[in-house]
Each structure stands twice: as structure tokens, then as C-alpha cells.
């Protein structure tokens, strides 16, 4: 059973939740089992399809191991803890020397609720997820494909002409490698952090020769489109990140909105969209102070207070009232 077979998932393996504890193990006593079991059970993405038989601590090389049993061939193999834990991020250690890696989403999460962020980074306890917005992702992907046509020809997109903008899609040296040029990373040596984000698009303002940030959004409303605060944080952070990457970026950014018309008489397996641009003047003055607060918060041993506006914290507090 190879490592590649190990990753094939539930069609090969099944999880048994009543895993033998240390003193019941068929392989003998393992006094260090408790912390490993806790991490193992929390990793449903990889370890959720495995049966843990036992793990032990090899003092000579300081590595943890687990025995797993394949239900198809009934063979038992020994794998390192690294195999099971690779889908989980390493918990933050207060005042650690290792670089702290933060994505744009994580920074926004801290702004939204320091307590939820703290629980995720310090203890690996994340907030409940939501179903993926697959239609939104489809619109995002199609818009990227469409703008690539104009990027290759270096001609203005019809939305630019409609809004009297002297723009063309920015063509980087990595043209043709979409995910590479869209991925922006900055090593903040002062804070010992690595900050990263993946932008939707960059345009070139031919009047100023500055780069213009753009983000694609899908919605469906008859009302005036208002830019959500969370979206503004997203653009602010990307703007700061691009500046740190020594890119000359405009303070004017744009959201490309695909507004689906859901009031048609018939569906006919077709969605009709009205396309528009929403201009937003970025304000990234909050980014560095928030990064400082993130480090200070994570180094504290006291969990931040529940945030009154956080739906997750509010849910937990309401449960306490019931109990």
C-alpha cells in the first residue's frame, strides 16, 4: 500500500471512531497517544478515511507513527504522523521564531472576530463552514477567461469603453500562467510574517501608467449594488500587498459585478447578467496596525473576549443561556 494509495480516500479506508486507547492497544502501551489522537480525529480531510490502530513515540528520532489497516487487503502499515497531519496547519506557538504565514482571508477573519481567529490559529478550531458558492465560482472563472482574450490582444474590454476608461488588462511577464501572476506574496521581515493573497485581475491605466486592482463579484438584485465591508477589506489588503511588492498601483480599484436577472418569465437553462463596474477608493491604512495586533493577540495566553457582532460567538453564548 503506497502513500498515493493512502490518499485515495473512503473507497479504500473506513474510519472507526472508537479507536483503541493506549492501554487497550493490540501493540502494547503507548503513553503519548492522547495528543496524537486529538489531532488525528480533527483531520477529517485526510485521516477521516483511516482506522488508527496505534501510534508510538520513537525516542531515537523523535518521530510519531501510526499503524493503519486497509479494509481491502487487511494489511497493516506504519506511517509517520506527518502523513495524517499534512492537511492541518501547525498551531501557533506564542513568541515563536518561525515565520507566521497569513492569507488575506485570515487577516480579514481577525478584523471580523479576533476570538475566532485566535481559536483557529492557536488551537486549530475553525468556524463552521458553508456550502461552496459554485455558481459564483463559475462566473468568476468565465470572467477570467473572457478578460484573458483582451489581455492577449492588449485591447480594451467593452466594459472599459462603456465606462470611458482608458484601460487594458495588464499583461505580466508570466502571461499564460494565470495562477502564478495572480498570486502575490510579501515577506514582512519586521513582523516575521509572510502575507499572501490571490487577486482576480489587474488592469493598466494608460493615462497614468498605474496598475488598477479589479475583483469579480456575482449577485442578483434589483436594488442599488452596495459593496460589502468585507469586500472593501479584501481590496484594501490586496492594494497594500501590491505596494509592498513594489508595484505602482492606483488607489482607485474596481469591482466587476455580474448581476443575474432572476425575474425572467422562464429559465430555459440560461441566466442573463447585467454587467457593471463599481469604483472603490482603497484605504489600506488599517493593515499594518492590524498585523501588529495579530501578533500581540496570538502571543497572549488569554483568549480574546467574544465579539458582540460575530454570529459564531453569539451562537455559543446563546447556547450557554439554554444550558
C-alpha positions as CSV (number, residue, x, y, z in Angstrom):
1,X,0.0,0.0,0.0
2,X,1.8,3.1,-1.2
3,X,1.4,6.7,0.0
4,X,-0.6,7.5,-3.1
5,X,-3.0,4.7,-2.3
6,X,-3.3,6.1,1.2
7,X,-4.7,9.3,-0.2
8,X,-7.4,7.7,-2.4
9,X,-10.0,8.2,0.4
10,X,-13.0,6.4,1.7
11,X,-13.3,3.9,-1.2
12,X,-10.3,2.1,0.4
13,X,-10.5,3.0,4.0
14,X,-13.1,3.5,6.7
15,X,-12.9,5.4,10.0
16,X,-13.7,3.7,13.3
17,X,-14.3,6.3,15.9
18,X,-13.9,4.0,18.9
19,X,-10.2,3.7,18.3
20,X,-8.4,1.6,20.9
21,X,-6.9,3.8,23.7
22,X,-3.3,3.4,24.7
23,X,-3.7,0.7,27.3
24,X,-6.0,-1.3,25.1
25,X,-3.8,-1.3,22.1
26,X,-3.0,-4.6,20.5
27,X,0.6,-3.5,20.1
28,X,1.2,-2.6,23.7
29,X,1.3,0.5,25.9
30,X,1.6,4.0,24.3
31,X,1.5,6.7,27.0
32,X,1.7,9.5,24.5
33,X,-1.3,8.6,22.5
34,X,-3.8,11.2,23.7
35,X,-2.4,14.3,22.0
36,X,-2.0,12.4,18.7
37,X,-5.5,11.0,18.8
38,X,-6.8,14.5,19.3
39,X,-5.0,15.8,16.2
40,X,-5.8,12.7,14.2
41,X,-9.5,12.9,14.7
42,X,-9.6,16.6,13.9
43,X,-8.2,15.9,10.4
44,X,-11.3,14.6,8.6
45,X,-9.9,15.6,5.1
46,X,-7.1,13.0,5.2
47,X,-7.4,10.9,8.4
48,X,-11.2,10.6,8.2
49,X,-10.8,7.6,5.9
50,X,-8.4,5.7,8.1
51,X,-8.5,3.3,11.0
52,X,-6.0,4.1,13.6
53,X,-4.7,1.1,15.4
54,X,-1.8,2.5,17.4
55,X,0.9,5.1,17.4
56,X,4.1,5.2,19.4
57,X,6.9,7.7,20.1
58,X,10.3,6.7,18.7
59,X,12.7,8.5,21.1
60,X,15.7,7.9,18.9
61,X,14.5,10.0,16.0
62,X,11.7,11.9,17.8
63,X,9.1,10.9,15.3
64,X,5.5,9.8,15.9
65,X,4.0,6.9,14.0
66,X,0.6,5.4,13.4
67,X,-0.5,1.9,12.2
68,X,-3.3,1.8,9.7
69,X,-5.3,-1.1,8.4
70,X,-6.6,-1.3,4.8
71,X,-10.0,-2.8,4.7
72,X,-9.4,-4.0,1.2
73,X,-6.3,-6.0,1.7
74,X,-6.3,-6.2,5.6
75,X,-2.6,-5.3,5.6
76,X,-1.3,-3.1,8.4
77,X,1.2,-0.5,7.6
78,X,3.2,2.0,9.6
79,X,3.0,5.7,8.6
80,X,4.5,8.8,10.2
81,X,2.3,11.3,11.9
82,X,3.2,13.8,9.1
83,X,1.1,11.7,6.6
84,X,-2.0,12.3,8.7
85,X,-1.4,15.8,9.8
86,X,-0.4,17.4,6.5
87,X,-3.9,18.9,5.9
88,X,-3.8,20.7,9.2
89,X,-1.8,23.8,9.7
90,X,0.6,23.8,12.6
91,X,-0.8,25.6,15.7
92,X,0.8,28.9,16.5
93,X,3.3,28.9,19.4
94,X,3.4,32.1,21.5
95,X,6.5,34.1,20.6
96,X,7.6,31.6,18.1
97,X,10.7,32.3,15.9
98,X,9.1,30.6,12.9
99,X,7.5,32.9,10.3
100,X,3.8,33.5,10.7
101,X,2.0,32.8,7.4
102,X,-1.2,34.8,6.9
103,X,-3.5,34.9,3.9
104,X,-5.8,37.8,3.0
105,X,-8.7,35.7,4.3
106,X,-7.1,35.1,7.7
107,X,-6.3,38.9,8.1
108,X,-10.0,39.7,7.3
109,X,-11.0,37.0,9.8
110,X,-9.1,38.7,12.6
111,X,-10.8,42.0,11.7
112,X,-14.1,40.3,11.8
113,X,-13.6,38.4,15.1
114,X,-10.2,38.2,16.9
115,X,-11.6,35.4,19.1
116,X,-12.5,33.1,16.2
117,X,-9.1,33.9,14.6
118,X,-7.3,33.1,17.9
119,X,-9.1,29.8,18.3
120,X,-8.2,28.8,14.7
121,X,-4.5,29.7,14.9
122,X,-3.8,28.7,18.4
123,X,-5.9,25.5,18.8
124,X,-6.9,24.6,15.2
125,X,-10.6,25.1,16.0
126,X,-12.2,26.7,13.0
127,X,-15.7,28.2,12.5
128,X,-18.3,26.0,10.8
129,X,-18.0,26.1,7.0
130,X,-20.7,26.8,4.5
131,X,-21.5,25.2,1.2
132,X,-19.3,26.4,-1.7
133,X,-20.8,29.1,-3.9
134,X,-20.3,27.1,-7.1
135,X,-22.3,29.5,-9.4
136,X,-20.3,32.4,-8.1
137,X,-17.1,30.5,-8.8
138,X,-18.4,29.7,-12.3
139,X,-19.0,33.4,-13.0
140,X,-15.5,34.2,-11.6
141,X,-13.9,31.6,-13.9
142,X,-15.7,32.7,-17.0
143,X,-14.9,36.3,-16.4
144,X,-11.2,35.4,-16.0
145,X,-11.3,33.5,-19.3
146,X,-13.1,36.4,-21.0
147,X,-10.5,39.0,-19.8
148,X,-7.7,36.8,-20.9
149,X,-8.8,37.3,-24.5
150,X,-8.4,41.0,-24.2
151,X,-5.2,40.6,-22.3
152,X,-3.7,38.6,-25.1
153,X,-4.7,41.1,-27.7
154,X,-3.9,44.1,-25.4
155,X,-7.2,45.7,-26.4
156,X,-9.8,47.3,-24.1
157,X,-12.7,45.2,-22.7
158,X,-16.1,46.6,-23.7
159,X,-16.8,47.5,-20.1
160,X,-13.8,49.9,-20.3
161,X,-15.2,51.6,-23.3
162,X,-18.7,51.7,-21.9
163,X,-17.3,53.5,-18.8
164,X,-14.9,55.7,-20.7
165,X,-11.9,54.2,-19.1
166,X,-8.6,54.2,-20.9
167,X,-7.7,50.7,-19.5
168,X,-6.4,47.5,-20.9
169,X,-5.9,44.2,-19.0
170,X,-2.4,44.1,-17.5
171,X,-0.1,41.6,-19.3
172,X,2.6,40.4,-16.9
173,X,5.8,38.5,-17.8
174,X,4.0,35.4,-16.6
175,X,1.2,35.7,-19.1
176,X,-0.3,32.3,-19.8
177,X,0.4,31.2,-16.2
178,X,-2.7,32.7,-14.7
179,X,-2.4,31.4,-11.1
180,X,1.3,32.4,-10.9
181,X,0.9,36.1,-11.7
182,X,-2.3,36.4,-9.7
183,X,-0.6,35.1,-6.6
184,X,1.1,37.8,-4.6
185,X,3.4,37.2,-1.6
186,X,5.3,39.5,0.7
187,X,7.8,38.7,3.4
188,X,7.5,41.2,6.2
189,X,10.8,40.9,8.0
190,X,9.9,43.4,10.6
191,X,7.0,41.3,11.8
192,X,8.4,38.0,10.8
193,X,5.4,37.3,8.7
194,X,4.6,36.0,5.2
195,X,1.5,37.7,3.8
196,X,-0.2,36.4,0.7
197,X,-3.3,36.8,-1.5
198,X,-4.7,35.8,-4.9
199,X,-6.1,38.7,-6.9
200,X,-8.8,38.4,-9.6
201,X,-7.3,40.8,-12.1
202,X,-5.0,43.7,-12.7
203,X,-5.6,46.4,-15.4
204,X,-3.3,49.1,-16.7
205,X,-4.5,52.7,-16.7
206,X,-2.9,54.0,-19.9
207,X,-3.3,57.6,-18.8
208,X,-1.3,57.3,-15.6
209,X,0.6,54.0,-16.3
210,X,-0.6,52.7,-12.9
211,X,-2.0,49.3,-12.2
212,X,-5.6,49.0,-11.2
213,X,-6.9,46.3,-8.9
214,X,-10.1,44.5,-10.0
215,X,-12.3,41.9,-8.4
216,X,-15.1,39.9,-9.8
217,X,-18.4,39.5,-7.9
218,X,-21.7,37.8,-8.8
219,X,-25.1,38.9,-7.3
220,X,-28.8,39.1,-8.1
221,X,-30.7,42.2,-7.0
222,X,-32.9,44.9,-8.3
223,X,-31.6,47.3,-5.8
224,X,-28.5,49.5,-6.0
225,X,-25.4,47.4,-5.6
226,X,-23.6,48.2,-2.3
227,X,-20.1,47.0,-1.8
228,X,-19.9,44.9,1.4
229,X,-17.4,45.9,4.0
230,X,-15.7,42.5,3.8
231,X,-15.1,43.1,0.1
232,X,-13.6,46.5,0.9
233,X,-11.2,44.9,3.4
234,X,-10.2,42.4,0.7
235,X,-9.3,45.2,-1.8
236,X,-7.5,47.3,0.8
237,X,-5.3,44.3,1.7
238,X,-4.5,43.5,-1.9
239,X,-3.6,47.1,-2.5
240,X,-1.2,47.1,0.4
241,X,0.3,43.8,-0.7
242,X,0.9,45.1,-4.2
243,X,2.6,48.2,-2.9
244,X,4.9,46.1,-0.8
245,X,5.7,44.1,-3.9
246,X,7.0,47.4,-5.4
247,X,4.1,47.7,-7.9
248,X,2.8,51.1,-8.8
249,X,-0.9,50.6,-8.1
250,X,-3.7,53.1,-8.2
251,X,-5.8,54.0,-5.2
252,X,-8.9,53.6,-7.4
253,X,-10.0,50.0,-7.6
254,X,-12.9,48.4,-9.4
255,X,-15.4,45.6,-8.7
256,X,-16.8,43.9,-11.8
257,X,-20.4,42.9,-10.9
258,X,-22.3,40.3,-12.8
259,X,-25.9,40.9,-11.7
260,X,-28.2,38.0,-12.6
261,X,-31.7,38.8,-13.7
262,X,-33.9,36.4,-11.7
263,X,-37.2,38.0,-12.7
264,X,-37.5,36.5,-16.2
265,X,-40.7,34.6,-17.0
266,X,-38.7,31.5,-17.9
267,X,-35.4,30.0,-17.0
268,X,-34.6,28.0,-20.2
269,X,-31.4,26.8,-18.6
270,X,-29.9,30.3,-19.1
271,X,-29.0,33.1,-16.7
272,X,-29.0,36.6,-18.0
273,X,-26.5,39.0,-16.4
274,X,-26.2,42.8,-16.4
275,X,-22.6,43.8,-16.2
276,X,-21.4,46.9,-14.3
277,X,-18.3,48.4,-12.7
278,X,-18.3,49.8,-9.1
279,X,-15.4,52.1,-8.3
280,X,-13.9,51.9,-4.8
281,X,-11.1,54.2,-3.4
282,X,-9.0,51.9,-1.2
283,X,-7.9,52.7,2.3
284,X,-5.1,50.4,3.4
285,X,-4.1,52.5,6.5
286,X,-5.6,49.8,8.8
287,X,-3.5,46.9,7.5
288,X,-0.2,47.3,9.4
289,X,-1.8,48.2,12.8
290,X,-4.0,45.1,12.4
291,X,-0.9,42.9,11.6
292,X,0.7,44.2,14.8
293,X,-2.4,43.4,16.8
294,X,-2.5,39.9,15.3
295,X,1.0,39.1,16.6
296,X,0.2,40.6,20.0
297,X,-3.1,38.7,20.3
298,X,-1.5,35.3,19.3
299,X,1.2,35.8,21.9
300,X,-1.3,36.2,24.7
301,X,-2.4,33.1,26.6
302,X,-5.8,34.7,27.3
303,X,-8.5,34.0,24.7
304,X,-10.0,37.3,23.4
305,X,-13.5,38.2,24.5
306,X,-16.4,37.1,22.4
307,X,-17.2,39.7,19.7
308,X,-20.7,41.0,20.0
309,X,-21.2,41.2,16.2
310,X,-19.8,37.7,15.5
311,X,-22.5,35.2,14.6
312,X,-20.4,32.3,15.8
313,X,-19.6,33.8,19.1
314,X,-23.2,34.8,19.6
315,X,-24.4,31.3,18.8
316,X,-22.1,29.9,21.5
317,X,-23.2,32.5,24.0
318,X,-26.9,31.7,23.3
319,X,-26.2,28.0,23.9
320,X,-24.8,28.8,27.3
321,X,-28.1,30.5,28.2
322,X,-30.0,27.4,27.2
323,X,-27.8,25.1,29.3
